Amino acid sequence: MIKLIARKDLDFAHKLTEVEEWGTSKEELEDLFLFNPKGFYVSESSGILNGMISTAFYGKFGVVGNLIVSKSFRGQGIGKGLMEYVIQYLKSKGCKTILLDAVPQIIPLYKQLGFRPVCRSLRLEGELKSKLVENVRLMTPKDITKVIQLDKKQFKGNRAFLLKRRFSLHPNLCHVLVRKGKINGFIMGTPKENKIFIGPWIIHPIEFEPRLLLQSLVNNVNIRKFQIGILENNNRAVQLAQDFGFTEYFYSIRMIYGKSFNHSEGLFAIAGPDRG
């Protein structure tokens, strides 16, 4: 049976991600629960929870993430059932396109369901050092409206709730790049144990120094270990990450279902594989 996740089930969901060693925090799962509670599901058999899947709905498109089935219940078609369920849910919401990041071993299932590969979705890590920058400052509440507007144009979806929540929880990890009073980009971070996951990181196409945002984030924390998710088809973002000394430690495959869709080249880092 598939049912909506309840807040009390978030501990179960988090344990599933821990078993898979995904590094997902309970805070991130709660983000998705609060953002789209009618699109986050668990499966159960005889009253025992055995799987989960999440969605993020942005209007024109949706993102599927966190498909995990408990190891002792695998091979019974539970994962496929969860995927078919959320595909129909997102289509009923008017989604023309569905995106996901697939670990390589599950790609055959997604292809069977109609998904097709787009590019690698890279996970990079590095140890970064402080360096003086200008034109970047900490984000303030007055910036949020303009940040959301910039994000809509580059991400091509409305994730205002998630941006506001990230800012409310970690304002010290949110920075804006300002030129002549105009916000040309922003970056946000999420603390995870002894490191920080960078993203979202959005740049206006006219901005010529996107590195300033990343460097400003580095300058304002004591932690030196960073991780980031970048779509490999954004050559500018990949090159910049390499210039900073990031190296690849994992990759998944960005896949698409339905109508073709591309984010702007201003999407320098994803917010996460389960939210785009």
HELIX and SHEET records of a PDB file:
HELIX    1   1 ARG A    7  ASP A    9  5                                   3    
HELIX    2   2 LEU A   10  VAL A   19  1                                  10    
HELIX    3   3 LYS A   26  PHE A   35  1                                  10    
HELIX    4   4 PRO A   37  GLY A   39  5                                   3    
HELIX    5   5 LYS A   71  PHE A   73  5                                   3    
HELIX    6   6 ILE A   78  SER A   92  1                                  15    
HELIX    7   7 PRO A  104  ILE A  106  5                                   3    
HELIX    8   8 ILE A  107  GLN A  112  1                                   6    
HELIX    9   9 PRO A  141  ASP A  143  5                                   3    
HELIX   10  10 ILE A  144  PHE A  155  1                                  12    
HELIX   11  11 ALA A  160  LEU A  169  1                                  10    
HELIX   12  12 PRO A  171  LEU A  173  5                                   3    
HELIX   13  13 ARG A  211  ASN A  219  1                                   9    
HELIX   14  14 ASN A  235  ASP A  243  1                                   9    
SHEET    1   A12 ILE A   2  LEU A   4  0                                        
SHEET    2   A12 TYR A  41  SER A  45 -1                                        
SHEET    3   A12 ILE A  48  PHE A  57 -1                                        
SHEET    4   A12 PHE A  61  VAL A  69 -1                                        
SHEET    5   A12 THR A  97  ALA A 102  1                                        
SHEET    6   A12 THR A 247  GLY A 258 -1                                        
SHEET    7   A12 ARG A 116  GLU A 127 -1                                        
SHEET    8   A12 LYS A 225  LEU A 231 -1                                        
SHEET    9   A12 LYS A 195  ILE A 203  1                                        
SHEET   10   A12 LYS A 182  LYS A 192 -1                                        
SHEET   11   A12 CYS A 174  ARG A 179 -1                                        
SHEET   12   A12 VAL A 136  LEU A 138 -1                                        
SHEET    1   B10 ILE A   2  LEU A   4  0                                        
SHEET    2   B10 TYR A  41  SER A  45 -1                                        
SHEET    3   B10 ILE A  48  PHE A  57 -1                                        
SHEET    4   B10 PHE A  61  VAL A  69 -1                                        
SHEET    5   B10 THR A  97  ALA A 102  1                                        
SHEET    6   B10 THR A 247  GLY A 258 -1                                        
SHEET    7   B10 ARG A 116  GLU A 127 -1                                        
SHEET    8   B10 LYS A 225  LEU A 231 -1                                        
SHEET    9   B10 LYS A 195  ILE A 203  1                                        
SHEET   10   B10 LEU A 267  ALA A 269 -1                                        
END                                                                             
